[in-house]
Structure formats: C-alpha cells, structure tokens
Amino acid sequence: MIRTERSGLVYYQFAALAAEPGLRHGFFTRLGGVSRSPYASLNVGGSVGDDAEAVAENRRRLYAALELDEARVATPFQVHSTRIVRVGAAEGGRVIDETDGLLTDEPGMALFLRFADCAPIVLYDRQRRAVGLIHAGWRGALAGIAALAVQAMRAEFGSAPGDLWAGIGPCIGACCYEVGAELGEQFIRRFGPQVVSRHAMGTVHLDLTQANVLALKEAGVHRAVSADLCTSCHCDEFFSHRREHGRTGRFAAIVALT
C-alpha cells in the first residue's frame, strides 16, 4: 500500500485505486488529530466517549486532506448488520440509521465509515463508475455482508461481479485474532478450514481477511486484494479494539467519486 503524510495526518491507499482518475480514498491512521488518550489522536468515532468537539475537528482534518466537501459526505451508524444503502446528494452530511454498507455512483459523494479491528471493504466498478464501502467484522462476515454488497452493486448499478475490484483495508490479522472454539467452528463450516488456525495452548485464531476474500470470490469478484496490515500489531498507527481492551477510538475509511 501507499503510505501518505499530509498536514500531519497519515493515511494508506491501495495503489490500484490511487491511480484511478476521479476517485479518492484513504484508510486514515490514528495520527494527526486532537483527541486525548485513550482516543489519541485522530479519533473519528462519535460514540466511544471522546469529546464531541475533538471528533468534529478530526473529521474536518481528514475531509480537508482528501479535499472533500463535508456536506457531500454520507456516513452510517454502524451496528454489525448486513444492511447496505445506496446514497446520493440527499444523504450528504447525514448519518444513515443502523447501516453497515454504503454505495454511490454520484460524482462528488464520499462514503465514510469507522473501524477499530473490523475489516473495511472497498468495492469499485470502473465500468459503471460506482463505489461501495462496507464494514465487515466477524458478525458481518459470517452473515455474508461481502456477498450482499456485490449483489447490491448489481441491483443498484448493473455491476457485473467480474468487473468489480475489491480491497480489504487494515483490520485485525489472524496473528492476533483469538476467538472461541465455537465461533471458529462456525467459520470453518461456512468458509472451510483455511480461515482458522490453531496456536500454542490450543487457542483458535480467525483470519477475517481471508474469510471476506473467499466470500467475495464466491460472489464472482475475481480481483480481491488485502492491505495486509494488522491493526493490533500496528496499534501505534491504528486503533485496535482487541489490543486496547475496548477503550479506544475509531479510524476512518473513506472512498469518494469526484
């Protein structure tokens, strides 16, 4: 991935998307904001206990970094659901109720979601000039949100799954994602043994990225790549709910058509 520093902020981009004209995106780190510990410093989560004014300033900074109009940014209240909503100008500056995926084909619209270990999934259809941004934690992955997002792109824009490009951003890696044996078995039944590994002392670890990649491929997406950045291992740059025992901020993932 491409690591960029701008005005004190640090964010990562997929090289393939960064080269696309009329498209902006970024997975922002926790660096360059004004929030204090334990939310230091670029926390964009408004429901984690941080000061509201600090969160608002942090959001203004990341919008400025990508040269986005705040009134044209749509964001959801994320609840680990499989609800996916198409948005346009009418949803700009709004929070969409209980939703974990946004889609748009309107130039000037930006999609903005928040993360702290769950997987951000970007979908891009070059042919139809449409994008999607999905929040896929273990609940969403098991419930099939990645495949549902592909279906939604087809229904809303006529996207052929084979035309879609998918990128899975920074999230907790199998190296750090210990889960219970029962949850591990559920993922094995759904995706196969390759998404679960057993470590020392019999612990079970889940590969959330691989589960989502498999779901995308099953849905017909041939090009699915991963950032290969573990948020827990790189807690110096990303918020990690697991590493920080639930008391932490949220980092931003944004994709926009210009």
C-alpha positions as CSV (number, residue, x, y, z in Angstrom):
1,M,0.0,0.0,0.0
2,I,1.0,3.6,-0.4
3,R,1.6,5.5,2.9
4,T,1.0,9.2,2.6
5,E,1.6,12.0,5.1
6,R,-0.3,15.3,4.7
7,S,-0.8,18.2,7.1
8,G,0.2,15.9,10.0
9,L,-2.2,13.2,9.0
10,V,-1.1,9.7,7.8
11,Y,-3.2,7.5,5.6
12,Y,-2.8,4.4,3.4
13,Q,-4.1,3.9,-0.1
14,F,-4.3,0.9,-2.5
15,A,-2.0,1.6,-5.4
16,A,-4.6,0.4,-7.9
17,L,-7.2,2.9,-6.6
18,A,-4.8,5.7,-6.2
19,A,-4.1,5.6,-9.9
20,E,-7.8,5.9,-10.9
21,P,-8.9,9.3,-12.1
22,G,-11.9,10.8,-10.4
23,L,-11.6,8.6,-7.4
24,R,-10.2,9.4,-3.9
25,H,-9.8,7.1,-1.0
26,G,-7.9,6.6,2.2
27,F,-7.6,4.5,5.3
28,F,-6.5,7.0,7.9
29,T,-4.3,6.2,10.9
30,R,-4.8,7.5,14.4
31,L,-2.1,10.1,13.8
32,G,-2.6,13.8,13.4
33,G,-5.7,14.6,15.4
34,V,-6.6,16.5,18.5
35,S,-8.2,13.8,20.7
36,R,-6.5,12.9,24.0
37,S,-5.7,9.4,25.4
38,P,-7.2,6.8,25.1
39,Y,-8.5,8.3,21.9
40,A,-5.3,9.9,20.7
41,S,-5.3,11.3,18.4
42,L,-7.3,11.2,15.1
43,N,-10.4,9.5,16.6
44,V,-13.5,9.9,14.3
45,G,-15.8,7.8,16.4
46,G,-18.6,9.8,18.0
47,S,-19.9,7.2,20.3
48,V,-16.8,5.9,22.1
49,G,-16.7,8.6,24.9
50,D,-14.4,11.1,23.2
51,D,-15.0,14.9,23.3
52,A,-17.5,15.8,20.6
53,E,-15.6,18.9,19.5
54,A,-12.4,16.9,19.2
55,V,-14.2,14.4,17.0
56,A,-15.6,17.1,14.8
57,E,-12.2,18.7,14.4
58,N,-10.7,15.4,13.5
59,R,-13.3,14.8,10.8
60,R,-12.7,18.2,9.4
61,R,-9.0,17.5,9.1
62,L,-9.4,14.2,7.2
63,Y,-12.0,15.8,4.8
64,A,-9.5,18.6,4.1
65,A,-6.8,16.0,3.5
66,L,-8.8,14.5,0.7
67,E,-10.3,17.8,-0.4
68,L,-13.9,16.7,0.3
69,D,-17.0,18.7,0.9
70,E,-18.4,17.8,4.3
71,A,-21.9,18.5,3.1
72,R,-21.3,15.7,0.5
73,V,-20.1,13.0,2.9
74,A,-22.5,10.2,3.9
75,T,-21.9,8.0,6.9
76,P,-23.8,5.3,8.7
77,F,-24.5,4.5,12.4
78,Q,-22.8,1.1,12.3
79,V,-24.4,-1.9,14.2
80,H,-22.7,-5.0,12.7
81,S,-25.7,-5.6,10.4
82,T,-25.9,-6.6,6.8
83,R,-27.9,-3.5,5.7
84,I,-26.5,-1.7,2.7
85,V,-27.8,1.6,1.4
86,R,-27.4,3.5,-1.8
87,V,-26.7,7.2,-1.1
88,G,-26.7,10.4,-3.1
89,A,-26.8,14.1,-2.7
90,A,-29.9,13.9,-0.4
91,E,-27.9,11.9,2.1
92,G,-24.9,14.2,2.1
93,G,-24.0,15.4,5.6
94,R,-26.3,12.9,7.1
95,V,-25.9,9.8,9.3
96,I,-27.8,6.8,7.9
97,D,-29.6,4.7,10.6
98,E,-28.3,1.2,11.5
99,T,-26.4,0.5,8.4
100,D,-23.0,-1.2,7.6
101,G,-22.5,-0.5,4.0
102,L,-22.9,2.4,1.6
103,L,-22.9,2.6,-2.2
104,T,-22.9,5.5,-4.6
105,D,-22.5,6.4,-8.2
106,E,-22.8,10.2,-7.8
107,P,-19.8,12.3,-8.5
108,G,-18.9,14.5,-5.5
109,M,-20.3,12.0,-3.0
110,A,-18.0,10.5,-0.3
111,L,-18.6,7.4,1.8
112,F,-17.2,7.4,5.3
113,L,-17.1,4.5,7.8
114,R,-15.2,3.9,11.1
115,F,-13.1,1.0,12.2
116,A,-11.0,-0.5,15.1
117,D,-10.2,-4.1,14.0
118,C,-13.2,-4.9,11.7
119,A,-12.5,-5.2,8.0
120,P,-13.2,-2.2,5.7
121,I,-14.1,-3.4,2.2
122,V,-13.9,-1.1,-0.8
123,L,-15.7,-2.1,-4.0
124,Y,-15.1,-0.2,-7.2
125,D,-16.8,-0.7,-10.6
126,R,-14.8,1.2,-13.3
127,Q,-17.3,0.4,-16.0
128,R,-20.3,1.8,-14.1
129,R,-18.3,4.4,-12.1
130,A,-19.7,3.2,-8.8
131,V,-18.2,2.6,-5.4
132,G,-19.1,0.8,-2.2
133,L,-17.7,0.8,1.4
134,I,-18.5,-2.0,3.8
135,H,-18.0,-2.7,7.5
136,A,-17.3,-6.4,7.9
137,G,-16.5,-7.7,11.4
138,W,-16.9,-11.3,12.3
139,R,-20.7,-10.9,12.5
140,G,-21.0,-9.3,9.2
141,A,-18.6,-11.8,7.6
142,L,-20.5,-14.7,8.9
143,A,-23.8,-13.2,7.8
144,G,-22.5,-12.7,4.3
145,I,-22.2,-8.9,4.0
146,A,-19.4,-9.0,1.4
147,A,-21.6,-11.1,-1.0
148,L,-24.6,-9.0,-0.2
149,A,-22.6,-5.9,-1.2
150,V,-21.8,-7.4,-4.5
151,Q,-25.5,-8.3,-5.1
152,A,-26.4,-4.7,-4.1
153,M,-23.9,-3.3,-6.6
154,R,-25.5,-5.4,-9.3
155,A,-29.1,-4.4,-8.3
156,E,-28.4,-0.7,-8.0
157,F,-25.9,0.0,-10.8
158,G,-26.0,-3.1,-13.0
159,S,-22.5,-4.0,-11.9
160,A,-21.2,-7.4,-13.2
161,P,-19.3,-9.1,-10.3
162,G,-16.4,-9.8,-12.6
163,D,-16.0,-6.1,-13.3
164,L,-15.7,-5.3,-9.6
165,W,-12.4,-4.5,-7.9
166,A,-12.3,-5.2,-4.1
167,G,-9.8,-4.1,-1.5
168,I,-9.8,-5.1,2.2
169,G,-8.2,-2.5,4.3
170,P,-6.3,-2.6,7.6
171,C,-8.0,-4.9,10.1
172,I,-7.0,-7.4,12.8
173,G,-5.0,-10.2,11.4
174,A,-5.1,-13.9,12.2
175,C,-1.9,-13.4,14.1
176,C,-3.8,-11.6,16.8
177,Y,-7.4,-12.5,16.4
178,E,-8.1,-15.2,19.0
179,V,-11.7,-16.4,19.1
180,G,-13.7,-19.1,20.9
181,A,-13.7,-22.6,19.6
182,E,-17.4,-22.5,18.8
183,L,-17.1,-19.3,16.6
184,G,-14.1,-20.9,14.9
185,E,-16.2,-23.9,14.0
186,Q,-18.9,-21.7,12.6
187,F,-16.4,-20.1,10.3
188,I,-14.9,-23.5,9.3
189,R,-18.4,-24.7,8.4
190,R,-19.0,-21.6,6.3
191,F,-15.6,-20.9,4.7
192,G,-13.5,-24.0,5.2
193,P,-10.5,-24.8,7.4
194,Q,-8.2,-22.2,5.8
195,V,-9.8,-19.3,7.7
196,V,-9.0,-20.7,11.1
197,S,-5.6,-21.7,12.7
198,R,-4.7,-23.3,16.0
199,H,-1.9,-21.8,18.0
200,A,0.0,-22.6,21.2
201,M,-2.0,-23.8,24.2
202,G,-4.9,-24.7,21.8
203,T,-6.0,-21.2,21.0
204,V,-8.1,-20.6,17.9
205,H,-7.3,-17.7,15.6
206,L,-9.6,-16.3,12.9
207,D,-8.4,-14.9,9.6
208,L,-11.1,-12.3,9.0
209,T,-9.4,-11.0,5.8
210,Q,-9.4,-14.5,4.2
211,A,-13.0,-15.1,5.1
212,N,-14.0,-11.9,3.3
213,V,-11.8,-12.6,0.3
214,L,-13.4,-16.1,0.0
215,A,-16.9,-14.6,0.2
216,L,-16.1,-12.0,-2.5
217,K,-14.7,-14.7,-4.8
218,E,-17.7,-16.9,-4.2
219,A,-19.8,-13.9,-5.3
220,G,-17.9,-13.6,-8.6
221,V,-15.3,-11.0,-7.7
222,H,-12.0,-12.0,-9.3
223,R,-9.9,-9.2,-8.1
224,A,-9.8,-9.0,-4.3
225,V,-6.7,-7.7,-2.6
226,S,-5.7,-7.1,1.0
227,A,-3.8,-4.3,2.7
228,D,-2.1,-6.9,4.8
229,L,-1.9,-4.5,7.8
230,C,-2.9,-5.9,11.2
231,T,-4.5,-3.2,13.3
232,S,-3.5,-5.0,16.6
233,C,0.1,-5.4,15.5
234,H,0.3,-1.8,14.3
235,C,-1.5,-0.2,17.3
236,D,0.9,2.7,17.1
237,E,-0.8,3.7,13.9
238,F,-4.3,2.2,14.1
239,F,-7.0,1.9,16.8
240,S,-7.5,-1.7,17.9
241,H,-10.5,-2.7,20.0
242,R,-8.9,-6.0,20.9
243,R,-5.4,-4.7,21.6
244,E,-6.7,-1.8,23.7
245,H,-9.3,-3.8,25.6
246,G,-12.3,-1.9,24.1
247,R,-11.2,1.6,25.3
248,T,-10.0,3.2,22.2
249,G,-11.0,5.4,19.2
250,R,-12.0,4.6,15.6
251,F,-10.1,5.3,12.5
252,A,-11.6,6.4,9.2
253,A,-12.0,4.7,5.8
254,I,-13.2,7.0,3.0
255,V,-13.9,6.5,-0.7
256,A,-15.3,9.2,-2.9
257,L,-16.1,9.9,-6.6
258,T,-15.0,13.3,-7.8
